[in-house]
Amino acid sequence: MKTIITVLVMVLALPIGAQEFQGKAIYQSKTSIDIKIENGSISEDQKEQIMESMKKSMEKTYELTFDRASSLYREEERLGTPGASQGGVFTMISGSSQGEYYKDVQSKTYVHQTDMFGKPFLIKDSLRTWEWKLSSETKKIGNYTCYKATAIRKPNNIFSNKEKNESEQDSVPQEQDSTQGRSLLSKIEKPEDRIITVWYTPEIPISQGPGPYWGLPGLILEVNTGRTAILCNKLILNPEKKEVVEEPSKGKRVTQAEYDEIMAKKMEEMEKRWKANSNRKGGNTFSIKIQG
């Protein structure tokens, strides 16, 4: 796909390695999904409205503000779109970063400010170490020569823990219900190992990128996870008005492991409510099946 990237260089005389170097990149993120609405007594018009709303919510615009050592990645606010209260399962389905994602590549730490079902959390932990395989393959993104790199991304621990718990319960006799043994999470595609393909430019020699991506000898301008594509379409270097790249500070402070554990428990609670609701309605429930 041919892409035009707008480049604005406000202070040409300032070398890129200068201490006060700063920039901003705008990224478009789009997640491709297959949505199927099952077992519901809703009209076709209602189904179409739900599907259209969900598909639109998978298209987002993000901004990455960065300096030599740190960056802040956050979604641009839009009127009439779902807010941070979605959180939780929706974020895992879309594969996008929700809230604010701060990275410090010198200390190799990140802070992710996010919501889980309306409750703010502040996840602080060590940055993921990406085992990038560098390629000599190049392509142009705007005026920049970019190089290809790939890495493997492992599934989220939330699903791994959930599958382990289900396996341990297999030997325990379960009371039959109208869900016929199906769980709420069976409606959501379980993530598998994914090949992450990125394109970075050494012409902007900072080890930054959108969301959790970093660790290359240049700014990452494009990311493809197979289901989600993130592409930079505007880049501003050394703007006259500087922005301080600040670490988020609002929310309950937890590690990533602690957050995953809380999320797993919330998902179990959701599943119990889903099964109870299904039993009350004799199995005639409204459900949405999402596949990548």
NORHUSUL-V72401 format. One record per backbone hydrogen bond with DSSP energy under -0.5 kcal/mol. CO is the residue of the C=O (numbers start at 0). NH is the residue of the N-H. E is the energy in kcal/mol with one decimal. If there is no record, write none. Layout:
# NORHUSUL-V72401
co={CO,CO}
nh={NH,NH}
e={E,E}
This chain:
# NORHUSUL-V72401
co={2,2,5,6,7,7,10,12,14,17,20,21,22,23,24,25,25,26,26,27,28,29,30,32,33,35,35,37,42,43,44,45,46,47,48,49,50,51,52,53,54,55,57,57,59,60,61,62,62,63,64,65,68,68,69,70,71,72,73,77,82,86,86,87,87,88,89,90,90,98,99,99,100,101,102,102,103,103,107,108,109,110,110,111,111,112,113,114,114,115,117,118,119,120,120,121,121,122,124,127,129,131,132,136,138,139,140,143,143,145,146,147,148,149,150,151,152,155,155,156,157,158,159,160,161,162,163,164,165,166,168,170,176,178,182,183,184,186,193,193,194,195,196,197,198,198,199,199,200,200,203,203,205,206,207,209,215,218,218,220,221,222,223,226,227,228,229,230,232,233,234,235,236,236,239,243,251,253,254,255,256,257,258,259,260,261,262,263,264,265,266,267,268,269,270,271,272,273,274,275,276,277,278,280,282,284,286,287,288,289,290}
nh={4,141,234,8,9,236,13,14,17,20,67,237,65,235,63,232,233,28,61,230,59,228,32,34,290,37,288,286,46,47,48,49,50,51,52,53,54,55,56,57,57,58,30,59,28,75,26,64,73,24,71,22,104,105,66,102,64,100,62,80,85,89,90,90,91,92,93,94,95,74,101,112,72,110,70,104,107,108,126,103,124,101,112,113,122,99,120,87,116,118,119,115,251,113,122,123,253,111,109,129,131,133,149,147,145,141,143,140,145,138,199,134,197,132,195,153,193,158,159,160,161,162,163,164,165,166,167,168,169,169,171,172,179,181,185,186,187,289,152,195,196,150,223,148,220,221,146,201,203,218,205,218,207,214,219,212,217,200,220,231,198,229,196,31,224,29,222,27,5,25,7,23,9,10,241,245,121,123,258,259,260,261,262,263,264,265,266,267,268,269,270,271,272,273,274,275,276,277,278,279,280,282,281,283,284,286,37,289,35,188,33}
e={-0.5,-0.8,-3.0,-0.5,-0.7,-2.3,-1.1,-0.6,-1.9,-1.6,-0.6,-3.6,-2.6,-3.0,-3.1,-2.4,-1.1,-0.5,-2.8,-2.5,-2.7,-2.4,-0.5,-0.6,-2.0,-0.6,-3.5,-2.0,-2.1,-2.5,-2.2,-2.4,-2.6,-2.5,-2.3,-2.3,-2.3,-2.1,-1.7,-0.6,-1.0,-1.7,-1.5,-0.6,-3.2,-3.1,-2.8,-0.6,-2.0,-2.5,-2.4,-2.4,-2.5,-0.6,-2.5,-2.2,-2.4,-2.7,-2.7,-1.0,-1.5,-1.3,-0.8,-0.5,-1.3,-2.4,-2.6,-1.8,-0.6,-0.8,-0.5,-2.8,-2.5,-2.3,-2.0,-0.5,-1.1,-1.6,-2.3,-2.7,-1.9,-3.1,-0.6,-0.7,-2.9,-1.9,-3.5,-0.9,-0.5,-1.5,-0.5,-2.6,-2.0,-2.2,-0.5,-0.6,-2.3,-3.1,-2.6,-0.8,-1.4,-0.6,-1.7,-1.9,-3.1,-0.5,-1.8,-2.4,-0.6,-1.8,-2.3,-2.3,-2.9,-2.8,-3.5,-0.5,-2.3,-0.7,-1.4,-2.7,-1.9,-2.6,-1.9,-2.3,-2.2,-2.1,-2.1,-1.2,-0.5,-0.9,-1.6,-0.5,-2.0,-1.9,-0.8,-1.7,-1.6,-2.0,-3.1,-0.7,-0.6,-1.8,-2.5,-2.2,-2.7,-1.4,-3.2,-0.5,-1.5,-1.0,-2.6,-1.9,-1.6,-0.6,-2.1,-2.0,-1.9,-2.2,-0.5,-2.7,-2.1,-3.0,-2.6,-2.6,-2.7,-2.3,-2.7,-2.9,-1.7,-2.7,-2.3,-2.6,-1.8,-0.5,-0.8,-1.2,-3.4,-2.4,-2.3,-2.6,-1.9,-2.2,-2.7,-2.4,-1.9,-2.2,-2.4,-1.8,-2.1,-2.3,-2.2,-2.2,-2.1,-2.3,-2.5,-2.4,-2.5,-2.1,-2.4,-2.0,-1.6,-3.3,-1.2,-1.4,-1.8,-0.6,-2.5,-0.5,-2.6,-1.3,-3.2}
